[in-house]
Every structure is written in C-alpha cells, then in structure tokens.
Amino acid sequence: MATSHENWREQLGLTGRRPSEFFSSHEEIDRDDDPPPQAHVMRRAWVDMGLDGILCFDGIPVVYFKEVEEIDDDEARELQRKLWNQGIAPLLLLITPWHVHVYSGLALPAKEGEPVSGKKRLVDTIDRVSDALELRDLARSVEFGDFFKKHADSFNPKHRVDRHLLSNLDAARGKLQAEGELKESVVHALLGRIVFTCYLIDREIVNEEYLGSVTGWEAKRLLDLLEGRPARDARDSLYELFAQLRDDFNGDLFEGALEAEKLLIEEPHIDIIRRFLRGDDLVRGQMSLGFWAYDFSVIPIETISGIYELFLGAEDEDARRKSGAYYTPRFLAEVVIDLALLGWKTFLDKRFLDPACGSGIFLVGIFNRLAEEWRRKNRKAENDERAASLIQGLRTTFPWVFWGFHGKYNRII
C-alpha cells in the first residue's frame, strides 16, 4: 500500500528523470555546472512554498510538488495563492500518504475562509492506491497537453495573474479618467506609482516604520494610508509618500509636478484607488469584501512591462499599432530568450541589444540570468558588493539602456 512519502516519485514515473528535467532538491537548482535557465524563479518558489520537487519541460517549470501529512485548507489556500501570483508553473501537486491533490495556477485564488477546492482551483484528487495507473500517466499527460485539455475550465488564460492585474488596472484607469479632468498621462503616472509602491512594500524594501515616518500614519500596506480617513487626508499622505520615494529612489516614475497633480485628486479618485487596492473586481463592479489577491513579493517584476504597454496603447492606439508595441507575456519572452541563447555557457562577458525594446521585458529576462550567474560565481559577496557589481554589469552589458536613462527612451527602464 502506498503509505510512504518516499515512493511518490516512483508512482509518478519520475525516478528516471534528472536535472534539467526533474529537480528533487534545492541544491540541484543551485548547481554551478549546468543551472536551469529559470533558476532564479525556481529557487524562489522552492523556498517560498517549501517544495519537494519541480518538473520542467524544455527548461520551463510546469509542475511543483510538495509533500504534506494531510491537506490543511488554510495551507493549501496560501500555496495556491502563491502559485497563482508567481504565474510560472501551472500545476501544484500536494502529496499526502494516500492522495495527490492537483491545483491550478491559472485559477483565481480563494478569499480568506473560502474553500480552496472551489472555482476550479482543485483540478483533481487522485487516490494513490486505487488510481495508481492514472497517477503513473499524469506526468506524460501533462507533458503532451492532454491533462490541460481534459480540465480546460481550470486553466483559463484570462485568469492568469498578469492578465487579471492588467484588466483591473485598465478598469481603474477608465474610472479615474471618467471622474473630473484628469489627463491620461496623470492617471497612468498615478497608477504606475501605486503598483511600484506595492512592489516596494511587499518586497520589504519599504516597511511599516518607513511608511509611518513619512506619513505620520500607522500602515503596513498602501491601502492602510487610505482607509478610514477623509479623502483629503488620504490623498495628502499618498503624495507625501510619493515625494519621499522620489527622493530616496531617484526614479523618473515619481517625477513630475506632484504638488500640482495632488490638487487634481478628489474624493472619487481616492475611492477608486481604495477599491483597486482592496481587490474589488473593477471590471464587473463586484466587491471583494477586503480580499487583495495580489502578492507583489511573488509577482515577477516583468509584469510591469505589461502595465507600460497597456498605458502606451491607451495613450496612442494608432502609434502602438504602427510600431507593433504589444504586451509580450513573461513566459513567451522566456521561450524566445531560451531559443536565442541556446548553448550559451556564460552571460557575463557579453553585450546585448534589443532594437525593438518596448517595455524591456527581454532585457529584464536576460539580466535575471546574468545576475543568477554572477550570484553563483560570487556566493560569499555582501549585498553592497553584489549591488555595485550588478550595476556595473548593466552598464557594460546593456549600454544602450543606460544611455536611455537620460534620453527619450527612459520609460523602458
């Protein structure tokens, strides 16, 4: 009888699979001789989710495996939420001594207290004894796409994290423009700052102490600055934060006449921002009851490229159509990079140019690989040394991009 955690690999037909197809330990991802192309995201997922295996096809992570003694609904809900936010592997298998529970990474995550098994999140439950043949064929069924065809309702690409976020941002953009006389450029700058600030907070670059010292208001999340306060006070705190972030991070995302812009923001605008940060479905006008689905500590930073291209198209659809500037999903960009750099052993002595650079997603993907190689070759480096070396690497590897910091193309950064 299948009661041991040790034989799940055999049951799934994985015992003969080795890196770079199947990874059974964190060390196999972190190896120096032949690291997987997406080692940085795989390592992050392994640590954040406490994984016990990752199955890749053509270098792309497809299935995450995690052993558990039993299915805890709270734990499963959080794991599926991280799976969805990361937007990398479409499948998570939670393996108990008696069953294998299969979860989708393309199904919207459950709200707090909502069963994780609902709304197509739980794709299948396989008995490790009576369904042994089905379990044996699972990996091959996934590899050839039969599994996704059979359970197509659980893998709707419209529910993928980047598409869902972009859809709600687009709805927020439309509602903000409909209120008052805000120019498109102001709306886009405001939403861009909000998303980037969410990244800074969720990745703990900006913490509770920072928010309190800047605004004088106790806040763990950006939403906390806006909730339970008069709209004018909430607006003032938001723009105080933007001004301080501009000074501390020296980024053009926070440039502009912030004081003049602040005077244009009124209560209806603050309410729309509150609703977006609460996680309300602005497309359908549905309330979320406080559920914020997005975790920007997990969502790949490349998603910002989609936001840039969404706003670019909104500002000038004809120009976008003529230039061919359309959103390239992260997974597709990674496939293109894999093909272009097939057989390469090092990135540190190369220079890269993307003449059609729109949002920079291809260059970001290459930089991730460059940074991963540098990290493996300098494992004992301190953070300051790492930052200085990677900045220098950017200057020599992507010289055209650094020229763009002060030129007309600075928005690609």
C-alpha positions in Angstrom: 0.0 0.0 0.0 1.2 3.5 -0.8 1.8 4.9 2.6 5.4 6.2 2.3 6.3 9.7 1.1 9.5 8.1 -0.3 7.8 6.4 -3.2 5.7 9.2 -4.7 8.4 9.9 -7.3 8.2 6.2 -8.4 4.4 6.3 -8.5 4.5 9.4 -10.8 7.2 7.9 -13.0 9.8 10.4 -12.1 12.6 8.2 -10.7 14.4 8.1 -14.1 14.2 11.9 -14.6 17.1 14.0 -13.6 18.0 17.7 -13.9 17.4 19.6 -16.1 14.0 17.9 -16.3 13.2 17.0 -12.7 14.7 18.7 -9.7 14.4 16.9 -6.4 16.4 19.3 -4.2 17.2 23.0 -3.8 20.9 22.1 -4.4 20.2 20.7 -7.8 18.7 24.1 -8.9 21.7 25.9 -7.4 24.4 23.8 -9.1 27.3 25.5 -10.8 27.9 23.2 -13.8 24.6 23.5 -15.7 21.9 25.6 -14.0 18.4 25.7 -15.4 17.5 28.8 -17.4 15.0 30.0 -14.9 16.9 29.1 -11.8 16.1 32.4 -10.0 12.3 31.8 -10.2 12.6 28.1 -9.4 14.8 28.8 -6.3 12.3 31.5 -5.1 9.4 29.1 -5.5 11.2 26.3 -3.7 12.0 28.5 -0.7 8.7 30.4 -0.5 6.5 27.3 -1.0 8.7 24.7 0.7 8.7 22.4 -2.4 10.0 18.9 -2.7 10.3 18.8 -6.5 9.9 20.7 -9.7 9.2 19.1 -13.1 10.3 21.1 -16.2 9.6 20.6 -19.9 12.0 22.2 -22.3 13.6 24.2 -19.4 10.2 25.6 -18.3 8.8 24.9 -14.8 5.5 23.2 -15.2 4.7 21.2 -12.0 5.6 21.9 -8.4 5.5 19.1 -5.9 5.1 19.3 -2.1 4.7 16.5 0.5 2.3 17.1 3.3 0.9 14.8 6.0 -2.7 15.9 5.3 -4.5 18.6 3.4 -4.8 21.7 5.6 -7.2 24.1 3.9 -5.5 27.3 5.1 -2.1 26.0 3.9 -3.5 24.8 0.6 -5.2 28.2 0.1 -2.0 30.1 0.7 0.1 27.8 -1.5 -2.4 28.1 -4.4 -2.4 31.8 -4.0 1.4 31.9 -4.2 1.3 29.6 -7.3 -1.2 32.0 -9.0 0.8 35.1 -8.1 4.1 33.7 -9.3 2.5 33.0 -12.7 5.2 30.4 -13.6 4.1 26.8 -13.2 0.5 26.0 -14.0 0.3 23.0 -11.6 0.9 22.3 -7.9 0.7 18.7 -6.6 0.1 18.3 -2.8 1.0 14.8 -1.9 -0.4 13.1 1.2 0.3 9.4 2.1 -3.0 8.5 0.5 -3.9 11.1 -2.1 -2.5 13.5 -4.6 -4.3 16.8 -4.8 -3.8 18.8 -8.1 -4.2 22.6 -8.0 -4.3 25.0 -10.9 -2.0 28.1 -11.1 -4.4 29.8 -13.5 -7.5 29.7 -11.3 -8.2 32.8 -9.2 -7.1 32.4 -5.6 -9.6 31.8 -2.8 -10.6 34.5 -0.3 -9.9 34.1 3.3 -12.2 31.4 4.7 -13.3 30.3 1.2 -12.8 26.7 0.3 -9.7 26.3 -1.8 -11.4 23.4 -3.6 -13.9 25.6 -5.2 -14.0 27.6 -8.5 -11.8 25.2 -10.5 -8.8 25.7 -8.2 -8.7 22.0 -7.2 -8.4 20.3 -10.5 -8.3 16.6 -9.5 -7.8 14.3 -6.5 -6.0 11.1 -7.2 -6.0 8.1 -4.9 -2.5 6.7 -4.6 -3.8 3.1 -4.3 -6.9 2.7 -6.5 -5.8 5.3 -9.1 -2.2 4.1 -9.4 -2.3 3.8 -13.2 -3.7 7.4 -13.6 -1.0 8.6 -11.3 1.6 6.9 -13.3 0.4 8.5 -16.5 0.0 12.0 -15.0 3.4 13.5 -15.9 3.1 12.3 -19.5 -0.4 13.6 -19.8 0.8 17.0 -18.6 3.8 16.9 -20.9 1.7 16.2 -24.0 -1.1 18.6 -23.0 -3.8 16.0 -22.6 -4.3 16.9 -18.9 -4.9 20.6 -19.7 -7.4 19.7 -22.5 -9.3 17.4 -20.1 -9.5 20.1 -17.4 -9.7 23.2 -19.7 -12.0 25.0 -17.3 -9.3 25.2 -14.6 -6.8 26.7 -17.0 -8.5 29.8 -18.4 -5.6 32.2 -19.5 -7.9 35.2 -18.8 -7.4 34.4 -15.1 -3.6 34.4 -15.2 -2.2 36.8 -12.7 -0.8 39.3 -15.2 -3.9 39.4 -17.3 -6.1 39.8 -14.2 -4.0 42.6 -12.8 -3.9 44.4 -16.2 -7.6 44.0 -16.6 -8.3 45.6 -13.3 -5.7 48.3 -13.9 -7.4 49.1 -17.2 -10.8 49.4 -15.5 -9.3 51.6 -12.8 -7.7 53.8 -15.5 -11.1 54.2 -17.2 -12.9 55.1 -14.0 -10.2 57.6 -12.9 -10.4 59.3 -16.2 -14.2 59.4 -16.1 -14.0 61.4 -12.8 -13.0 65.0 -13.3 -10.5 66.4 -15.7 -7.5 64.1 -15.1 -5.3 63.7 -18.2 -4.3 60.2 -19.3 -0.7 60.9 -18.5 -1.6 61.8 -14.9 -3.8 58.8 -14.5 -1.1 56.5 -15.9 1.6 58.1 -13.7 -0.6 57.7 -10.6 -1.4 54.0 -11.2 2.2 53.3 -12.1 3.4 54.7 -8.8 0.8 52.8 -6.9 1.9 49.4 -8.4 5.6 50.2 -8.0 5.0 51.2 -4.3 3.1 47.9 -3.8 6.3 46.1 -5.0 8.4 48.1 -2.6 6.2 47.3 0.3 5.5 43.6 -0.4 9.2 43.0 -1.0 10.0 44.8 2.3 12.2 47.4 0.7 9.8 49.9 2.3 8.5 48.8 5.7 5.9 49.9 8.3 8.4 52.1 10.0 9.2 53.9 6.8 5.5 54.5 6.0 4.9 55.8 9.5 7.9 58.2 9.5 6.9 59.7 6.1 3.1 60.0 6.6 2.7 60.0 10.4 0.1 57.3 9.9 0.4 53.7 11.1 0.3 51.5 8.0 1.5 48.1 6.9 0.0 48.3 3.4 -0.6 51.1 1.0 -4.3 50.6 1.5 -3.9 51.4 5.2 -3.0 55.0 4.3 -6.3 55.5 2.5 -8.8 53.5 4.6 -10.9 55.1 7.4 -9.7 58.6 6.7 -11.2 61.7 4.9 -10.2 61.6 1.3 -8.1 64.8 1.5 -6.0 63.4 4.4 -5.6 60.1 2.5 -4.5 62.0 -0.6 -2.0 64.1 1.3 -0.4 61.0 2.8 -0.2 59.3 -0.5 1.6 62.2 -2.2 3.9 62.7 0.8 4.9 59.1 0.3 5.4 59.6 -3.5 7.6 62.6 -2.8 9.8 60.8 -0.3 10.1 57.8 -2.7 11.2 60.2 -5.4 14.0 61.5 -3.2 15.0 58.1 -1.9 14.9 56.1 -5.1 15.7 58.8 -7.7 13.3 57.3 -10.2 11.5 59.0 -13.0 8.4 57.1 -12.1 7.9 59.6 -9.2 9.0 62.6 -11.2 6.6 65.4 -12.3 4.8 68.2 -10.5 3.5 66.1 -7.6 2.1 69.1 -5.7 0.1 70.4 -8.7 -1.1 66.8 -9.5 -2.2 66.3 -5.9 -4.6 69.2 -6.2 -6.4 67.4 -9.1 -7.1 64.3 -7.0 -10.5 64.4 -5.3 -12.6 62.0 -3.2 -14.0 60.0 -6.2 -10.4 59.3 -7.3 -9.3 58.2 -3.9 -12.3 55.9 -3.7 -11.4 54.2 -6.9 -7.8 53.7 -5.7 -9.2 52.2 -2.5 -11.4 49.8 -4.4 -8.4 48.7 -6.6 -6.2 48.2 -3.5 -9.0 46.2 -1.7 -9.0 43.9 -4.7 -12.5 44.7 -5.9 -13.3 43.5 -9.4 -13.5 46.8 -11.1 -14.3 45.2 -14.5 -17.5 43.8 -13.2 -18.1 46.2 -10.3 -18.0 43.4 -7.7 -16.9 43.9 -4.1 -14.2 41.7 -2.8 -15.0 42.1 0.9 -11.4 43.1 1.6 -9.7 40.4 -0.4 -6.5 41.6 -2.0 -5.4 38.8 -4.3 -2.0 40.2 -5.5 1.3 39.5 -3.7 3.9 41.6 -5.3 6.7 39.8 -3.4 5.9 36.9 -5.7 4.6 38.5 -8.9 7.5 38.7 -11.3 8.8 42.3 -11.8 8.5 41.8 -15.6 4.7 42.2 -15.2 5.4 46.0 -15.1 6.2 45.7 -18.8 2.6 44.8 -19.4 1.4 47.8 -17.5 3.7 50.0 -19.6 2.4 48.6 -22.9 -1.2 48.9 -21.6 -0.8 52.6 -20.9 1.1 53.1 -24.1 -1.7 51.7 -26.2 -4.3 53.7 -24.3 -2.5 57.0 -25.0 -2.0 56.4 -28.7 -3.5 53.2 -30.1 -2.6 54.1 -33.7 1.0 54.6 -32.8 1.1 51.3 -31.0 -0.5 49.5 -33.9 2.1 51.0 -36.3 5.0 50.2 -34.1 3.8 46.8 -33.1 4.1 47.6 -29.4 2.0 44.8 -27.7 2.3 43.0 -24.4 4.7 40.0 -24.5 3.8 37.6 -21.7 6.7 36.7 -19.5 6.5 33.0 -20.3 6.7 33.8 -24.1 9.7 36.1 -23.5 11.5 33.4 -21.6 10.9 30.9 -24.5 12.3 33.4 -27.0 15.4 34.0 -24.8 15.9 30.2 -24.4 15.9 29.8 -28.2 18.1 32.8 -28.8 20.7 31.9 -26.2 20.7 28.1 -26.7 24.0 26.6 -25.8 25.5 29.7 -24.1 27.6 28.9 -21.1 28.1 32.5 -19.8 26.5 35.9 -20.0 29.0 37.9 -18.0 31.3 38.7 -21.0 28.5 39.6 -23.5 26.7 42.7 -24.6 23.0 42.7 -25.6 20.9 45.0 -27.7 17.1 44.8 -28.2 16.4 47.3 -31.1 12.6 46.9 -30.7 12.8 47.4 -26.9 9.3 48.5 -25.8 8.9 47.7 -22.1 12.3 45.9 -21.8 10.9 42.5 -20.9 13.5 40.6 -23.0 16.4 42.6 -21.4 15.0 42.1 -17.9 14.9 38.3 -18.6 18.5 38.4 -19.8 19.6 40.4 -16.8 17.9 37.9 -14.5 20.1 35.2 -16.0 23.2 37.4 -15.8 22.5 38.2 -12.1 22.0 34.5 -11.4 25.3 33.6 -13.0 27.1 36.3 -11.0 25.5 35.1 -7.8 26.6 31.6 -8.3 30.2 32.7 -9.0 30.2 35.1 -6.0 28.3 33.2 -3.3 30.1 35.0 -0.4 29.6 38.5 -1.7 27.9 41.0 0.6 24.8 43.0 -0.6 26.8 46.2 -1.3 29.3 44.3 -3.4 26.5 42.5 -5.3 24.6 45.7 -6.0 27.7 47.6 -7.2 28.8 44.7 -9.4 25.4 44.2 -11.0 25.0 47.9 -11.7 28.4 47.9 -13.4 27.3 44.8 -15.3 24.2 46.6 -16.5 26.4 49.5 -17.8 28.6 47.2 -19.8 26.1 44.6 -20.9 23.2 46.9 -21.8 25.0 50.2 -22.7 22.1 51.5 -24.9 19.7 51.1 -22.0 21.9 53.2 -19.7 22.1 55.9 -22.4 18.3 55.9 -22.3 18.2 56.9 -18.6 18.6 60.5 -19.7 17.3 60.3 -23.2 13.9 59.9 -24.8 13.7 56.2 -24.0 14.0 56.4 -20.2 10.5 54.9 -19.9 11.8 51.5 -20.8 13.8 51.2 -17.6 
